[in-house]
Amino acid sequence: MDAWVWVVIAVVVLAVIAIVAIVMRQQRRRTELRESFGPEYERAVAREGDVRRGESELMARRERRAEFDIRPLSPESRTAYARSWEQTQARFVDDPATALAQADALIIAVMGERGYPMDDFDRRTEDISVDHPGVVQHYRAAHDISVRLDQDPNASASSTVSTEDLRQGLVHYRALFQELLETDEDEPARDHATG
């Protein structure tokens, strides 16, 4: 065979190897993102309408999150927030709408103290999804109920926000609240217990 034939074969082989390497790298990245973001992966892909754009969005969230100085709460702050949460839950019996608003305020306060930026709600959910992908859907659900309540401040039996909706909102807020209160030392124990 002529030398040019060997060159063509070598170029084709190298191209195939490069394509296989690129595909394998994309598959590893996709698997890692799915495992890391859980249900948030599918949500991002669906929202973007394309796997690559959805994955790019998730990677951009990670890059943005890496710029934050997220820190655990001091033991004193954890205790104070836990007490505030207990008071909020107790208030639910007499005034569920106010309790839900207080739960939202507590989430925002804890996020702020931990170092998350307090931009608009959508940005907060994107930021929190990097560290707490398993509960970010709870935050969205609770926020949706809070928004409906804000639109219907006289929530009554005939309104769009029932007492059961308010209870569910508080339960959703609690899921994120509990994770936000955990320290870095708590997280490996939780991951080990569930994994």
Residue pairs with C-beta under 8 A, 6 or more apart in sequence:
29 55
30 51
30 55
33 41
33 55
33 58
33 59
34 41
36 133
37 44
37 58
37 129
37 133
38 133
38 134
39 133
39 134
39 137
40 58
40 129
40 133
40 136
40 137
41 54
41 58
43 137
44 54
44 55
44 57
44 58
45 51
45 53
45 54
45 55
46 54
47 54
47 57
48 54
48 56
48 57
61 126
61 127
61 129
61 130
62 130
64 126
64 127
65 127
65 130
65 131
68 115
68 116
68 117
68 127
69 115
70 114
70 115
70 116
70 131
71 114
71 115
72 114
72 182
72 183
72 184
73 81
73 110
73 113
73 114
73 181
73 183
77 113
78 181
78 183
81 106
81 109
81 110
81 177
81 181
82 181
84 102
84 106
85 103
85 106
85 174
85 177
88 99
88 102
88 103
88 106
88 170
89 99
89 170
89 174
91 98
91 99
91 102
92 99
92 100
92 166
92 167
92 170
96 163
96 166
96 167
96 170
97 149
97 153
97 155
97 161
97 166
99 166
99 170
100 142
100 145
100 146
100 149
100 166
100 169
100 170
100 173
101 146
101 149
103 142
103 169
103 170
103 173
103 174
103 177
104 142
104 143
104 146
104 173
106 173
106 177
107 139
107 173
107 176
107 177
107 180
108 118
108 124
110 177
110 180
110 181
111 118
111 124
111 128
111 180
112 118
114 180
116 124
116 127
116 128
117 123
117 124
117 127
118 124
119 127
121 143
124 139
125 136
125 139
125 140
125 143
128 136
128 139
128 176
129 136
132 176
132 179
132 180
134 179
135 175
135 176
135 179
136 176
138 171
138 172
138 173
138 175
138 176
139 172
139 173
139 176
141 168
141 169
141 172
142 169
142 170
142 172
142 173
142 176
145 161
145 165
145 166
145 168
145 169
145 172
146 169
148 160
148 161
148 165
149 155
149 161
149 166
149 169
151 160
152 159
152 160
152 161
155 161
155 162
155 166
182 190
